[in-house]
Amino acid sequence: MKILEHYRPAGIREEAQKDLISVIVTAYNIAAYIERGVGSVCAQTYRNLEIIVVDDGSTDDTGVICDRLAAKDSRVQVIHKENGGPAEARNRGIAIAKGSYIGFVDGDDWIDPDMYEKMLGALQEQGADLAICRYRQVYKTHTEDASVDRAVLFQGQEALQYYVQETKEYAIQNAAWNKLYKKEILTGIAFPVGKWYEDIMFATMALARAECCIYLDTACYNYIIDREGSIMNTQINPRTFTDQIPAYYEKTAFLKGLGRQDLADIHDYFFYKRLLLFYDQMEKSGRADKETYLNKITKVIIENQEHYDAAFGCPAADPRDGRKMRLFLKSPKRYSRRIHIEEQLIIPLKVKVRKMLHIGR
């Protein structure tokens, strides 16, 4: 890993923009957002783009707006298809993409004007297979941007490792849309059709194949956090058990297949820690189906306990999480009481003490 402070990839003059980038934009019932999203791609300073907009069976005016945008810009082509979910929509785009590089944009988000010029410039300057950028989290009331004026060059499986470790310092994550891929590394990789959380394995396989990754620690993508109707805003639901948890199992198996038992254990640690978080969230909810989901989560936790020594003993693990899991296995009710006491009494007290110590300096 190499830190590149104050890194600025050289601009690419329009006459030198020879490499075609295929940008796949997915859209489903987002009439209020799609013009901004596609427009931000059309407005890129890197002009040599193939913009593939996949209208995934929208029942509002999304498809009509997409056609209107295509009539204004010859680089835009629209695919209208029956609703099949974002995975199938992205796969349709990949299947017809002619570019040497591929990027993804969710139609309700938007990108900065120089995003692809920066990412391609960095990718080519550093001889990388994959470029990744930070993103802004856009809420209804405010925007959060943790940009840092630097870039990070990852070699071999370093980017994969930081991704599995869920290192907050680097916003690599599952998302397909904050990345620009050399088309070759996506050969044979597809999003799982009909599944939610489709980015989990796609990101894992792409990162495993990339021999070199350049990470731009500056936000270029604007991601809407709290849009009503977004899949990502859906809380624990049946798909958590049919799609998300099976994807985590698949990710563990994939990492083991790479010969990276160490990363498989780290991934399992974060997975099992997430199961406890699911339980905590559901316990606090007032949902009518609360007990059903608590029982489902408990069942998954118990089924995996033979792996806990390796997972909670890995270098990335916080010993406190291991103690929480052991308490849960003894008694979920005692575990819930402990979490309640921590959140209501212990954590606020620690915060108060830290404030007092800071004031006293």
Secondary structure, DSSP 4 states (H G I P E B T S, - for coil): -EEEET--PPP--GGG--S-EEEEEEESS-TTTHHHHHHHHHT-S---EEEEEEEES-SSSHHHHHHHHHHH-TTEEEEEE----HHHHHHHHHHH---SEEEEEETTSEE-TTHHHHHHHHHHHTT-SEEEEEEEEE-SS-EE----SEEEEEETTHHHHHHHTT-TTS---S-STTEEEEGGGGTT----TT-SSTHHHHHHHHHHH-SEEEEEEEEEEEEES--TT-GGG--S-HHIIIIIHHHHHHHHHHHHHTT-HHHHHHHHHHHHHHHHHHHHHHHH---TTHHHHHHHHHHHHHHTGGGHHHHHTSTT--HHHHHHHHHHHH-HHHHHHHHHHIIIIIHHHHHHHHHHHHHT-
